[in-house]
Amino acid sequence: MSEVLEELFDVIEDRKRTLPENSYTTSLFTAEKGENEVLEKLGEECTELVLAAKDDSHEEIAHEGADIVYHLLVLLSMKEMSLDDLLEELEARR
């Protein structure tokens, strides 16, 4: 599991450095609203996850959960944090 997260975080970090055109991730790092846009997306995705759970839609739960994880990783990158920061916190809760 952490390999998938590591690969995704590496892609996010690379897009932050290189800012390729036509990349959604690039748009988050270069958006006028910047961090606020990511925070708004996290809130939106959390609401969508709750609605998917109420509908008991496994496919939508997985989809919205992935959106939350993606935007959380973008936020970590924006805050100059690493994936290890998150994984260490999760490990401490085990």
C-alpha positions as CSV (number, residue, x, y, z in Angstrom):
1,M,0.0,0.0,0.0
2,S,2.7,2.5,0.9
3,E,4.4,1.8,-2.4
4,V,1.3,3.2,-4.3
5,L,1.2,6.2,-2.0
6,E,5.0,6.8,-2.4
7,E,4.7,6.6,-6.2
8,L,1.7,9.0,-6.2
9,F,3.5,11.4,-3.8
10,D,6.6,11.3,-6.1
11,V,4.4,12.2,-9.1
12,I,2.9,15.1,-7.1
13,E,6.3,16.4,-6.0
14,D,7.6,16.1,-9.6
15,R,4.7,18.1,-11.0
16,K,5.3,20.7,-8.3
17,R,8.9,21.1,-9.5
18,T,8.3,20.9,-13.2
19,L,4.8,22.4,-13.6
20,P,3.9,20.6,-16.8
21,E,1.1,22.2,-18.8
22,N,-2.4,20.6,-18.9
23,S,-1.8,18.9,-15.5
24,Y,-4.5,19.1,-12.8
25,T,-1.8,18.8,-10.2
26,T,0.1,21.8,-11.7
27,S,-3.1,23.8,-11.7
28,L,-3.4,23.2,-7.9
29,F,0.2,24.5,-7.3
30,T,-0.2,27.5,-9.6
31,A,-3.8,28.4,-8.9
32,E,-4.5,31.9,-7.7
33,K,-6.3,30.4,-4.7
34,G,-3.5,27.9,-4.2
35,E,-3.8,26.2,-0.8
36,N,-7.4,27.4,-0.3
37,E,-8.4,25.5,-3.5
38,V,-6.9,22.3,-2.2
39,L,-8.6,22.8,1.2
40,E,-12.0,23.4,-0.5
41,K,-11.5,20.3,-2.6
42,L,-10.8,18.3,0.5
43,G,-14.0,19.5,2.1
44,E,-16.0,18.8,-1.1
45,E,-14.6,15.3,-1.4
46,C,-15.3,14.6,2.3
47,T,-18.9,15.5,1.7
48,E,-19.1,13.4,-1.4
49,L,-17.6,10.4,0.6
50,V,-20.3,10.8,3.3
51,L,-23.0,10.8,0.7
52,A,-21.5,7.8,-1.1
53,A,-21.4,5.9,2.3
54,K,-25.0,6.8,3.0
55,D,-25.9,5.3,-0.4
56,D,-23.8,2.3,0.4
57,S,-22.1,2.6,-3.0
58,H,-18.8,0.8,-2.7
59,E,-17.6,2.0,-6.1
60,E,-18.3,5.7,-5.1
61,I,-16.8,5.2,-1.6
62,A,-13.5,4.0,-3.2
63,H,-13.6,6.8,-5.8
64,E,-14.2,9.6,-3.3
65,G,-11.8,8.1,-0.8
66,A,-9.1,8.1,-3.5
67,D,-9.9,11.8,-4.2
68,I,-9.4,12.6,-0.5
69,V,-6.1,10.8,-0.4
70,Y,-4.8,12.5,-3.5
71,H,-5.8,16.0,-2.3
72,L,-4.3,15.3,1.1
73,L,-1.0,14.3,-0.5
74,V,-1.1,17.6,-2.5
75,L,-1.6,19.5,0.7
76,L,1.3,17.7,2.4
77,S,3.5,18.7,-0.6
78,M,2.3,22.3,-0.4
79,K,3.2,22.4,3.3
80,E,6.7,21.0,2.6
81,M,5.8,17.8,4.4
82,S,6.7,14.3,3.3
83,L,4.7,11.2,3.0
84,D,6.8,9.8,5.9
85,D,5.2,12.5,8.1
86,L,1.8,11.0,7.5
87,L,2.9,7.4,7.6
88,E,4.8,7.9,10.9
89,E,1.6,9.4,12.4
90,L,-0.4,6.4,11.2
91,E,2.2,4.0,12.6
92,A,2.0,5.7,16.0
93,R,-1.7,5.0,16.0
94,R,-1.4,1.3,15.3
